[in-house]
Amino acid sequence: MFGRWVESRWKKKLGTPFVHLVFGARQTGKSTLLRKLLPDAAIWLDFSRPAERVEYLRNPDLLVQRCRALPKSRRSAVVVVDEAQNVPEIFDAVQHLYDSDKRRWRFVLCGSSDRKLRVTGANLLPGRSLLHHLYPLLLAERPAPQARKTRTESSSPLPMPFSGKTEEPWFPAADLLERLTFGELPVIATAARAQRAGLLLAYTTVYLEEELRREALVKNWPAFARFLQLAAADAGRIINYARISRDAGVSLPTVKSYYQLLEDMFIGFRVTAFSGSPRKSLLSTERFFFFDVGVRNAAAELPLSTAAARANPGPLFEQWVGIELWKRLQYLGGGKLHYLRTKAGAEVDFIIARGGRLVPIEVKWTERPSVGDARQLTAFLNEHPKRARHGYVVCRCAAPLALTDRVTALPWAGL
């Protein structure tokens, strides 16, 4: 068992008398973490199991009967429902029980998609629930081999403060090429190296198809499979809806609905263009990222080997940094991730907007960053002197370097 950054926070929050909704993509470790934090759950349902799912689809009131049959106690009886979105009516049963006695039971509903809940108009228990998300591993949870050195010498543009200690160690350290090839899913990080490619391929071919077919979300699976490969190959870039529509052989509205579907399943997210710049001719279309570089590589049908990642590492490195920043913002709460690009070619890879401040970030594969790598960051800082005070070039340098008085080159391991 390995520690997670949210562990101590969740431990406190899950003890509060609310219904707890836990969302995140498959294989991010939701069930493992909940079993660790809630070892004495009185009832644990798993609606990914066909027999159990069918039983409660036929009779959602069965949960009410089972809960009321539990003996009364001073401590709330913990009831966990995994993959709860597969039986939307279960939310009504939970509301009935919660409203009848807010202290007798403590409900935790876990899911890997919220689309079916929204489409069916499922009751998400407004005013009664707290929402939690779990994502693939952070750099803090799976440190780099040289992490101790870089972290004591540098200051992160988006630090992750710990609220407490975990009882277990962090996940095994990994170098950059391994991360760019196989990603940061917990199951991949702990698997034998020879098994990682097969696990990632199974994730994209088995899990996605199973999930989509089960919820009847996609009627034309071959068309969606073509879209998925194209969207993965284009990950990190500005979305070209027209080209993907043409190449996938589906309409433009269908392509947009497919992108939304990936977001609803927590498989991807958008990075919006920064609109507060005085520069003219700004591009405003969103960039789309998969939630994990390894899953993206498998979905794009790329060779899952470090040699392949080494052949063109720059775009993968930029995606990895963007995903890491996005995960941190989701956990910290508040703040947005943007990018800036003009038609003339000027760009800033990422801009963190949080707490009234702006932090521009460039990502470079180089081991020897130069003052020239800080040029776009310096221009952005000059345009926003009150909100943006310092910029960063995330790269592969051995130690932090002051490129200018306002731009620092930061080793990726010190991010």
C-alpha positions in Angstrom: 0.0 0.0 0.0 1.3 3.5 -0.9 0.4 6.9 0.4 -1.7 9.5 -1.5 -1.6 13.3 -1.1 -5.4 13.6 -0.4 -5.3 10.8 2.2 -5.3 12.9 5.4 -7.7 15.4 3.9 -10.2 12.8 2.9 -9.9 11.1 6.3 -11.1 14.2 8.0 -13.8 15.0 5.4 -15.2 11.5 5.2 -16.0 11.6 8.9 -18.4 14.6 8.5 -22.2 13.8 8.4 -22.8 14.3 4.7 -23.2 12.1 1.7 -19.8 12.0 0.0 -19.5 11.7 -3.8 -16.1 10.5 -5.0 -15.4 10.8 -8.7 -12.4 10.0 -10.9 -11.4 8.0 -13.9 -11.0 4.2 -13.6 -7.7 3.0 -12.1 -6.9 6.2 -10.3 -7.1 4.3 -7.0 -10.5 5.4 -5.7 -11.6 2.1 -4.4 -8.2 1.2 -3.0 -8.0 4.5 -1.1 -11.6 4.2 0.2 -11.0 0.7 1.5 -7.9 2.0 3.3 -9.8 4.9 4.9 -13.0 3.0 5.5 -11.9 -0.5 6.6 -15.0 -1.0 8.8 -17.7 -0.2 6.2 -20.9 -2.0 7.1 -22.1 -2.3 3.4 -19.9 -2.2 0.3 -21.7 -2.5 -3.0 -19.8 -2.7 -6.3 -22.0 -1.9 -9.4 -19.2 -2.8 -11.8 -20.2 -6.4 -11.0 -23.0 -7.4 -13.4 -25.0 -9.5 -10.9 -25.0 -6.8 -8.2 -25.7 -4.1 -10.7 -28.7 -5.9 -12.1 -30.1 -6.7 -8.7 -30.2 -3.1 -7.7 -31.4 -1.9 -11.0 -34.4 -4.1 -10.5 -35.0 -3.0 -6.9 -33.1 0.2 -5.7 -35.2 0.1 -2.5 -33.1 -2.9 -1.5 -30.5 -0.5 -0.2 -33.1 1.0 2.1 -34.0 -2.4 3.4 -30.4 -3.4 4.0 -29.5 -0.1 5.7 -32.5 -0.2 8.0 -31.6 -3.8 9.0 -28.2 -2.7 10.4 -28.1 -2.5 14.2 -28.3 1.0 15.6 -25.1 2.3 17.1 -23.5 5.5 18.4 -21.2 5.4 15.4 -22.6 6.0 12.0 -22.7 2.9 9.8 -20.5 3.4 6.7 -22.2 2.5 3.4 -20.0 2.6 0.2 -21.4 2.3 -3.3 -18.8 1.8 -6.0 -19.5 2.8 -9.6 -22.8 4.3 -8.4 -23.5 6.0 -11.7 -24.5 2.5 -13.1 -27.6 2.6 -10.9 -28.8 6.3 -10.9 -31.9 5.5 -8.8 -29.6 4.6 -5.9 -29.2 8.3 -5.3 -32.9 8.6 -4.4 -32.6 5.7 -2.0 -29.6 7.4 -0.3 -31.5 10.7 -0.1 -34.4 9.0 1.6 -32.2 7.4 4.2 -30.1 10.5 4.8 -33.1 12.7 5.3 -34.7 10.2 7.7 -31.6 10.1 9.9 -28.5 12.1 9.2 -26.4 10.4 11.8 -27.3 6.7 11.6 -25.6 6.1 8.2 -22.6 7.7 6.4 -22.8 7.3 2.7 -19.9 7.3 0.2 -20.9 7.1 -3.5 -18.0 6.5 -5.9 -18.1 6.8 -9.7 -16.0 7.0 -12.8 -18.4 9.0 -14.9 -21.0 11.7 -14.2 -22.5 11.8 -17.7 -25.2 9.2 -17.1 -26.2 10.9 -13.9 -26.7 14.2 -15.7 -28.4 12.7 -18.8 -30.9 10.7 -16.7 -31.4 13.7 -14.3 -30.2 11.6 -11.4 -30.5 13.2 -7.9 -27.0 14.4 -7.0 -28.2 15.3 -3.5 -27.8 19.1 -3.5 -27.3 20.5 0.0 -26.5 17.1 1.3 -23.3 16.1 -0.4 -19.6 16.9 -0.5 -17.7 16.3 -3.8 -14.2 14.7 -4.0 -12.0 13.9 -7.0 -9.1 11.6 -7.3 -6.5 11.9 -10.2 -3.5 10.0 -11.4 -0.3 10.3 -9.3 1.2 13.7 -8.5 4.9 14.3 -8.7 4.8 14.5 -4.9 3.3 11.0 -4.7 5.8 9.5 -7.1 9.0 11.4 -6.7 11.8 11.7 -9.1 15.1 10.0 -8.3 16.8 13.4 -7.7 13.7 14.9 -6.0 15.4 15.6 -2.6 18.1 17.8 -4.2 15.9 19.8 -6.5 13.1 20.4 -4.0 15.4 21.8 -1.3 17.0 24.2 -3.8 13.9 25.6 -5.6 10.5 27.0 -5.2 7.6 25.5 -7.1 5.2 27.8 -9.1 2.4 25.8 -7.6 3.5 24.0 -4.4 1.4 21.2 -2.9 1.4 21.7 0.9 0.9 18.5 2.9 -1.8 18.5 5.6 -0.5 15.5 7.3 1.7 12.4 7.0 0.8 9.2 5.4 1.4 5.9 7.1 2.7 4.3 3.9 5.6 5.3 1.7 5.2 7.1 -1.6 5.1 5.3 -4.9 8.4 4.1 -6.4 10.5 6.9 -7.9 10.5 7.2 -11.7 12.6 9.0 -14.2 11.2 11.4 -16.8 11.2 9.2 -19.9 9.4 6.5 -18.0 6.7 9.0 -17.0 6.4 10.3 -20.6 6.0 6.7 -21.9 3.7 5.0 -19.3 2.1 7.9 -17.4 1.1 8.2 -13.8 -1.8 5.7 -13.1 -1.1 3.9 -9.8 -1.6 0.5 -11.3 1.0 1.3 -14.0 3.4 2.8 -11.5 3.4 -0.4 -9.4 3.3 -2.9 -12.3 6.3 -4.8 -13.6 7.8 -2.9 -16.5 7.0 -5.8 -18.9 3.3 -5.5 -18.1 2.8 -1.8 -18.4 2.2 -1.6 -22.2 -0.4 -4.4 -22.0 -2.2 -2.8 -19.1 -2.4 0.6 -20.9 -3.7 -1.0 -24.1 -6.3 -2.9 -22.1 -7.3 0.3 -20.5 -8.1 2.1 -23.8 -9.5 -0.9 -25.7 -11.4 -2.8 -23.0 -12.3 -0.3 -20.3 -13.4 2.5 -22.6 -15.4 0.3 -24.9 -17.0 -1.5 -21.9 -17.9 1.8 -20.2 -19.3 3.4 -23.3 -21.3 0.4 -24.4 -22.7 -0.2 -20.9 -24.1 3.3 -20.8 -25.2 3.3 -24.4 -23.3 6.6 -24.8 -22.0 5.9 -28.3 -24.0 4.3 -31.0 -21.3 4.2 -33.6 -18.3 2.6 -31.9 -16.0 2.4 -35.0 -16.5 6.1 -35.5 -15.7 6.9 -31.9 -12.6 4.6 -32.0 -11.4 6.7 -35.0 -12.1 9.9 -33.1 -10.3 8.6 -30.0 -7.1 7.8 -31.9 -7.2 11.3 -33.6 -8.0 13.2 -30.4 -5.2 11.4 -28.6 -2.7 12.1 -31.4 -3.6 15.8 -31.2 -3.6 16.0 -27.4 -2.0 19.1 -26.1 -2.6 21.0 -29.3 -5.3 23.5 -30.1 -8.4 21.6 -31.1 -9.1 21.5 -34.8 -12.7 20.4 -34.8 -13.1 20.6 -38.6 -10.1 18.4 -39.4 -11.0 15.7 -36.8 -14.6 15.7 -38.0 -13.4 15.1 -41.6 -10.8 12.5 -40.7 -13.1 10.6 -38.3 -16.0 10.7 -40.8 -18.5 12.2 -38.3 -20.3 15.5 -38.1 -18.9 18.5 -36.3 -21.5 18.4 -33.5 -20.7 14.7 -33.0 -17.0 15.5 -32.6 -17.8 18.1 -30.0 -20.1 15.7 -28.1 -17.3 13.1 -28.2 -14.9 15.6 -26.6 -17.5 16.3 -23.9 -17.9 12.6 -23.3 -14.2 12.2 -22.6 -14.4 15.1 -20.1 -17.5 13.5 -18.5 -15.6 10.3 -18.0 -12.7 12.2 -16.5 -10.5 11.0 -19.4 -9.6 14.5 -20.6 -9.8 18.2 -19.8 -9.6 21.5 -21.7 -7.1 24.4 -21.2 -8.7 27.7 -22.3 -6.9 30.6 -24.0 -5.9 33.5 -21.8 -8.0 36.4 -22.8 -6.6 39.2 -20.6 -3.6 40.0 -22.8 -3.2 43.3 -24.7 -1.7 41.4 -27.6 -3.7 41.5 -30.8 -4.8 38.5 -32.9 -5.0 36.0 -30.0 -6.1 32.5 -30.7 -9.0 31.5 -28.6 -9.8 27.9 -29.3 -9.2 25.5 -26.4 -6.4 22.9 -26.1 -7.4 19.4 -25.1 -5.3 17.1 -22.9 -5.8 13.5 -21.8 -5.7 13.1 -18.1 -2.7 10.8 -18.3 0.2 10.7 -20.8 0.4 6.9 -20.8 -3.3 6.5 -21.6 -2.9 9.2 -24.3 0.0 7.2 -25.9 -2.0 4.0 -25.9 -5.1 5.7 -27.3 -3.0 7.3 -30.0 -1.7 3.8 -30.9 1.9 4.9 -30.4 4.7 2.5 -29.5 4.8 2.2 -25.7 8.5 2.3 -25.3 11.0 4.8 -23.9 12.8 4.7 -27.2 9.7 6.0 -28.9 9.2 8.8 -26.3 12.9 9.8 -26.7 12.4 10.2 -30.5 10.1 13.2 -30.0 10.0 14.1 -26.3 9.2 17.8 -26.4 5.4 17.6 -26.9 5.1 14.7 -24.4 7.0 16.7 -21.8 4.8 19.7 -22.3 1.7 17.5 -21.9 3.1 16.0 -18.7 3.8 19.4 -17.2 0.3 20.6 -18.1 -1.3 17.6 -16.6 0.7 17.9 -13.4 -0.3 21.6 -13.0 -3.9 20.8 -13.8 -4.1 18.0 -11.2 -2.6 20.3 -8.6 -5.2 23.1 -9.3 -8.0 20.5 -9.0 -6.8 19.4 -5.6 -6.0 22.8 -4.2 -9.3 24.3 -5.4 -9.8 27.5 -7.2 -7.6 28.8 -10.0 -7.5 28.1 -13.7 -4.9 26.9 -16.2 -4.6 28.8 -19.5 -2.3 29.2 -22.5 -1.5 32.1 -24.7 -0.9 32.0 -28.4 -1.1 34.6 -31.2 -1.6 34.2 -34.9 1.9 35.6 -35.3 3.4 32.7 -33.3 4.1 34.3 -29.9 3.1 31.9 -27.1 3.2 31.0 -23.5 2.7 27.3 -22.8 0.8 27.6 -19.6 -0.5 30.4 -17.4 -1.7 29.7 -13.8 -4.4 32.1 -12.7 -4.9 31.8 -9.0 -5.6 34.1 -6.1 -5.5 37.2 -8.3 -2.0 36.3 -9.5 -0.7 35.0 -12.9 2.3 32.7 -13.2 3.5 32.1 -16.8 5.3 28.9 -17.6 7.3 27.7 -20.6 8.3 24.0 -21.1 11.5 23.2 -22.8 13.2 19.8 -23.3 16.6 21.4 -23.0 19.2 20.7 -20.3 20.8 24.1 -20.9 18.2 26.8 -20.8 19.2 30.2 -22.0 18.0 33.8 -21.7 16.3 33.3 -25.1 14.0 30.7 -23.5 12.7 33.4 -21.2 11.8 35.9 -24.0 8.1 35.2 -24.2 7.8 35.0 -20.4 9.5 38.4 -20.0 7.1 39.9 -22.5 4.1 38.5 -20.6 5.5 39.8 -17.3 5.9 43.2 -18.8 2.3 43.2 -20.0 1.0 42.3 -16.6 3.3 43.9 -14.0 0.7 44.0 -11.2 -0.5 40.4 -11.5 2.5 38.5 -12.8 5.7 38.9 -10.9 7.7 35.8 -11.8 7.8 33.2 -14.6 9.4 29.8 -15.0 11.0 27.7 -17.6 10.4 24.0 -16.7 13.2 22.0 -18.3 15.8 19.3 -17.6 18.5 21.5 -16.1 20.4 19.9 -13.1 19.6 22.8 -10.7 17.5 26.0 -10.7 18.9 28.8 -12.7 18.1 32.5 -12.7 17.7 33.3 -16.4 16.7 36.9 -15.6 15.7 38.6 -12.4 12.1 37.5 -13.0 12.4 34.2 -14.8 13.8 31.0 -13.2 14.7 27.8 -15.0 13.3 25.0 -12.9 14.2 21.3 -13.1 11.2 19.1 -13.8 11.8 17.2 -10.6 11.5 20.4 -8.6 8.2 21.4 -10.1 
